[in-house]
């Protein structure tokens, strides 16, 4: 008889995805897995890496490889940091705390979403490594100022401002799964969609034991924490503009990162405004569909920044080779989101640990096969990309 599959036995990230799908209700799995509209960008975020080919140095001994990076004068032992993933507590009890803890144990950073089900103080206390706080302006400026002060007091080392979410993208799987109806608390509206939760008793019992439908304790409104159903309207009322970066930076007084840069012109503007780093990101393809895969626009952003600030990338990373390709094209490091979210949903802390192990091992193996003993030495000489990529901009 075959042993029961577990997160620790996963060979790759897709195995963790399959385990997550088996454990979660359809609506929760699709929250992690889906993208906007027809999901063109969701697919291409991953497949674009297939267009990049390695150029290895053979007959080179690499008994050890240095995988550490320095971002914002902060050192990480791995060239990837865990990205902000909202509602992680819905995937597994205390999800954000578990993920932050596993990141710290692995020697890398964790980025906490504003839309966390766990208090930011509890999350930061779970890791000794740098943790960043991703900021939405939900509830308005006064609410954000209070959250910024809490993040500073808790010991977060950078604020990440997401700039590509003036409105929630259309995730059609959420509509079909009845997410809105299930959140309504109206029994008649909920009834047709409840079976997907009832057939997952293990998840359901853990979810209810962790408090059930969460609120967002890091968005403190006058009448208490923001509720789950308030997110959509709140996002539309709290659009981040370039002007907002000035008061955010003044209130924060520390390192400031913007996340959601797609084009060179916005990258140049970020540099001019004194931002410390940026993340080339299309929000995991969950916002505007038909934008380009992030790895494809990375060369344009690197050229625009011209070495003045650190550039990170997220989107579509499922293997260590993807991380290496991004570093070869100029990224200082990458953020991974779905890869560890699948692990968290599959097995809690052990799933996150396994996701990190898989990608770390992939990177190490790729580096040795390339004949390169440090990620800091990676450059475009180690890869070939289509000529069209260098011309991929609006002339």
C-alpha positions in Angstrom: 0.0 0.0 0.0 1.3 3.4 -0.9 2.1 5.9 1.9 -0.3 8.8 2.3 1.1 11.8 0.4 2.3 14.6 2.7 4.0 18.0 2.1 7.3 16.6 3.2 7.2 14.1 0.3 6.5 16.7 -2.4 9.1 16.7 -5.2 8.2 20.0 -6.7 5.9 23.0 -6.1 3.3 21.4 -8.3 3.1 18.5 -5.9 2.3 21.0 -3.1 -0.3 22.6 -5.3 -2.0 19.2 -5.8 -2.0 18.6 -2.0 -3.4 22.1 -1.4 -6.2 21.4 -3.9 -7.0 18.1 -2.2 -7.2 19.7 1.3 -8.9 23.0 0.6 -12.5 23.9 -0.4 -12.7 24.9 -4.0 -13.2 28.6 -3.2 -10.1 28.8 -1.0 -7.9 26.9 -3.4 -9.0 29.1 -6.2 -8.3 32.2 -4.1 -4.7 31.1 -4.2 -4.6 29.6 -7.6 -6.6 31.9 -9.9 -5.9 35.1 -11.9 -7.8 37.8 -13.5 -10.2 37.6 -16.4 -9.2 34.8 -18.9 -5.9 34.2 -16.9 -3.7 34.9 -19.9 -1.0 36.7 -17.8 -1.4 34.0 -15.0 -0.2 31.4 -17.5 2.4 33.5 -19.2 4.0 34.6 -15.9 5.2 31.0 -15.7 5.7 30.0 -19.3 7.8 33.1 -20.1 10.7 31.6 -18.2 10.7 28.8 -20.8 11.9 31.3 -23.4 15.2 31.9 -21.4 18.0 29.4 -22.0 21.1 28.9 -19.8 24.7 29.1 -21.0 26.6 27.0 -18.5 30.4 27.0 -17.9 31.3 23.4 -17.9 34.3 21.6 -16.4 34.1 24.0 -13.5 34.3 22.7 -9.9 31.8 24.4 -7.6 31.9 22.5 -4.3 29.9 25.3 -2.6 27.7 28.1 -3.7 26.9 31.4 -1.9 23.2 32.0 -2.2 23.1 35.1 0.0 21.9 38.5 -1.2 21.9 42.0 0.2 18.8 44.1 -0.3 18.4 47.5 1.3 21.6 46.8 3.4 19.8 43.8 4.8 21.3 40.3 4.4 19.3 37.2 3.5 20.8 33.8 3.2 18.6 32.9 0.2 18.0 35.0 -3.0 14.2 34.9 -2.4 11.9 36.4 0.2 8.4 35.4 0.9 5.9 37.7 -0.8 2.8 39.2 0.8 -0.2 36.8 0.4 -3.5 38.1 1.8 -5.8 35.9 3.9 -3.1 33.3 4.6 -4.9 32.4 7.8 -7.7 31.1 5.7 -5.3 28.5 4.2 -4.1 27.2 7.6 -4.6 28.3 11.2 -2.2 31.2 12.1 -0.9 31.0 8.5 1.0 34.3 8.5 2.8 33.5 11.8 3.8 30.0 10.5 5.1 31.4 7.2 7.1 34.1 8.9 8.6 31.6 11.3 9.7 29.2 8.5 11.2 32.1 6.5 13.3 33.1 9.5 14.4 29.5 10.2 15.6 29.3 6.5 17.5 32.6 6.8 15.3 34.7 4.6 12.7 37.4 4.9 8.9 37.5 5.1 6.5 40.2 3.8 3.2 40.6 5.7 0.1 41.7 3.8 -2.1 44.4 5.2 -4.9 41.8 4.6 -3.5 39.5 7.2 -5.6 37.5 9.7 -2.9 37.7 12.3 -1.7 40.8 14.2 1.5 42.2 12.8 3.1 42.2 16.2 2.6 38.4 16.5 4.0 37.9 13.0 7.1 39.9 13.5 7.8 38.1 16.8 7.8 34.8 15.0 11.0 35.6 13.0 14.5 36.9 13.8 15.1 37.8 10.2 14.0 41.1 8.5 10.3 41.3 7.9 8.6 43.8 5.7 5.1 45.2 6.0 3.0 45.6 2.8 0.8 48.6 3.0 -2.6 49.3 1.6 -4.3 52.5 2.5 -7.5 50.8 3.6 -9.5 52.9 5.9 -7.8 56.1 4.8 -4.7 58.0 5.8 -5.3 58.2 9.5 -5.7 54.4 9.8 -2.6 53.9 7.7 -0.6 56.2 9.9 -1.5 54.2 13.0 -0.6 50.9 11.2 2.8 52.4 10.1 3.5 53.3 13.7 2.6 49.8 14.8 4.9 48.3 12.2 7.8 50.4 13.3 7.3 49.6 16.9 7.1 45.9 16.1 10.4 45.9 14.3 9.5 45.7 10.6 12.5 46.9 8.5 10.7 48.2 5.4 7.3 49.3 4.1 6.2 47.9 0.8 3.6 50.0 -0.9 1.5 48.2 -3.5 0.6 50.6 -6.4 -1.3 48.4 -8.8 -4.6 47.9 -6.9 -7.0 50.9 -7.4 -9.7 48.3 -7.7 -9.8 44.5 -7.3 -9.3 42.6 -10.5 -12.1 40.3 -11.7 -11.3 36.7 -10.7 -13.9 34.8 -12.4 -13.3 31.6 -10.4 -14.3 33.5 -7.2 -17.6 34.5 -8.9 -18.4 31.0 -9.9 -17.5 29.6 -6.5 -19.9 32.0 -4.8 -17.3 33.7 -2.7 -19.5 36.8 -2.3 -22.5 34.8 -1.3 -20.5 32.8 1.2 -19.2 36.0 2.8 -22.7 37.5 3.0 -23.8 35.5 6.1 -27.2 35.2 4.5 -28.2 31.5 4.8 -30.3 31.6 1.6 -27.5 33.0 -0.5 -24.9 30.8 1.1 -26.8 27.5 0.8 -25.9 26.6 -2.8 -22.2 27.0 -2.2 -21.8 25.4 1.3 -21.2 21.8 0.1 -17.7 22.7 -1.1 -16.8 23.5 2.5 -18.7 20.6 4.1 -16.8 18.0 2.0 -13.5 19.2 3.5 -14.1 18.4 7.2 -10.4 18.5 8.2 -10.0 22.0 6.8 -13.4 23.1 8.1 -12.7 22.0 11.7 -9.3 23.7 11.7 -10.8 26.8 10.2 -13.6 27.0 12.7 -11.1 26.2 15.5 -9.0 29.2 14.4 -12.0 31.5 14.7 -13.7 31.0 11.3 -14.2 34.0 9.1 -11.5 36.4 10.1 -11.3 40.1 10.1 -8.2 42.2 9.4 -6.6 43.2 12.8 -4.0 45.4 11.2 -6.7 47.7 9.8 -8.1 49.3 12.9 -11.3 51.3 12.2 -13.2 53.4 14.7 -15.6 50.5 15.3 -12.9 47.8 15.3 -10.9 45.8 12.8 -12.0 45.9 9.1 -14.3 43.0 8.2 -13.7 40.7 5.3 -16.7 42.0 3.2 -15.4 45.6 3.4 -12.3 45.1 1.3 -13.6 45.8 -2.2 -15.2 49.2 -1.4 -12.3 50.1 0.8 -9.8 49.5 -2.0 -11.6 51.8 -4.4 -11.7 54.5 -1.8 -7.9 54.3 -1.0 -6.1 54.5 -4.3 -2.3 55.0 -3.8 -0.9 57.8 -5.9 2.7 59.0 -6.4 2.0 61.9 -4.1 1.1 59.5 -1.3 4.6 58.2 -1.2 5.9 61.5 0.3 3.7 61.3 3.4 4.2 57.6 3.8 8.0 57.9 3.6 7.9 60.8 6.1 5.6 58.9 8.5 7.7 55.7 8.2 11.2 57.2 8.3 12.8 54.0 7.0 13.3 52.0 3.8 10.4 52.3 1.3 9.7 49.8 -1.5 7.0 50.1 -4.2 5.5 46.9 -5.6 3.6 46.7 -8.9 5.9 48.4 -11.4 5.3 47.2 -15.0 7.1 49.8 -17.2 10.3 51.7 -17.4 8.7 55.2 -17.0 7.2 54.2 -13.6 10.6 52.8 -12.5 12.3 56.1 -13.4 9.6 58.0 -11.5 10.2 55.8 -8.4 13.9 56.6 -8.6 13.2 60.3 -8.9 11.0 60.1 -5.8 13.7 58.6 -3.7 12.2 55.1 -3.3 14.7 52.6 -2.0 13.7 49.6 -4.0 10.9 48.4 -6.3 9.3 45.1 -7.2 8.5 44.3 -10.8 5.1 42.7 -10.3 1.7 42.3 -11.9 0.2 41.2 -8.6 0.5 37.5 -9.5 -1.7 38.2 -12.6 -4.6 38.9 -10.3 -5.3 42.5 -11.3 -5.1 43.6 -15.0 -5.0 40.6 -17.4 -3.0 40.8 -20.6 -0.1 42.7 -19.0 3.2 41.2 -19.9 4.9 38.5 -17.8 7.1 40.1 -15.2 10.3 38.3 -16.3 9.8 39.7 -19.8 9.6 43.3 -18.7 12.5 43.0 -16.2 15.2 44.0 -18.7 13.3 47.3 -19.4 13.0 48.1 -15.7 16.7 47.3 -15.1 17.7 49.6 -17.9 15.4 52.4 -16.6 16.7 52.1 -13.0 20.4 52.0 -14.2 21.6 50.6 -10.9 20.3 53.4 -8.7 18.0 51.3 -6.6 17.5 47.6 -5.8 15.1 45.8 -8.2 13.2 42.7 -7.1 10.8 40.6 -9.1 7.8 38.4 -8.4 5.4 36.4 -10.6 5.4 32.9 -12.0 8.3 31.5 -10.0 7.8 27.8 -9.4 11.4 26.5 -9.6 14.8 27.5 -8.5 15.9 27.8 -12.1 13.3 30.6 -12.4 15.0 32.5 -9.6 18.4 32.1 -11.2 17.1 33.4 -14.5 15.7 36.5 -12.8 19.0 37.1 -11.1 20.8 36.7 -14.4 18.6 39.4 -15.9 19.5 41.9 -13.2 17.1 41.3 -10.3 18.7 41.7 -6.9 16.4 39.0 -5.5 12.9 37.7 -6.0 9.7 37.4 -4.0 7.8 34.1 -4.1 4.1 34.0 -3.3 2.0 31.1 -4.6 4.9 28.7 -4.3 4.9 28.9 -0.5 1.1 29.5 -0.3 0.6 26.1 -1.8 2.9 24.6 0.8 1.1 26.4 3.6 -2.3 25.2 2.4 -0.9 21.7 1.9 0.6 21.2 5.4 1.0 24.4 7.4 4.6 25.0 8.7 5.9 21.8 7.2 4.5 22.7 3.8 6.2 26.1 3.9 9.4 24.5 5.0 9.2 22.1 2.1 8.5 24.8 -0.5 11.5 26.7 0.7 13.6 23.5 0.6 12.5 22.7 -2.9 13.4 26.1 -4.3 16.6 26.4 -2.4 17.8 22.9 -3.6 16.8 23.8 -7.2 18.8 27.0 -7.0 21.9 25.2 -5.6 21.8 22.5 -8.2 21.3 25.0 -11.0 24.2 27.1 -9.8 26.6 24.1 -9.7 25.5 23.0 -13.2 26.1 26.6 -14.5 29.6 26.6 -13.0 28.9 29.6 -10.8 29.7 29.7 -7.1 27.8 32.8 -6.1 24.5 34.3 -7.0 26.2 37.7 -6.9 28.2 36.7 -9.9 25.2 35.9 -12.1 24.7 38.1 -15.1 23.3 38.0 -18.7 26.3 36.0 -19.9 24.7 33.0 -18.2 21.5 33.2 -20.3 20.2 33.9 -23.8 16.9 35.6 -24.3 14.9 36.3 -27.5 16.0 39.5 -29.3 12.4 40.7 -29.1 12.7 41.0 -25.3 15.1 43.9 -25.4 12.7 45.7 -27.7 9.7 45.0 -25.5 8.6 48.5 -24.8 6.4 51.2 -26.2 8.6 53.1 -28.6 
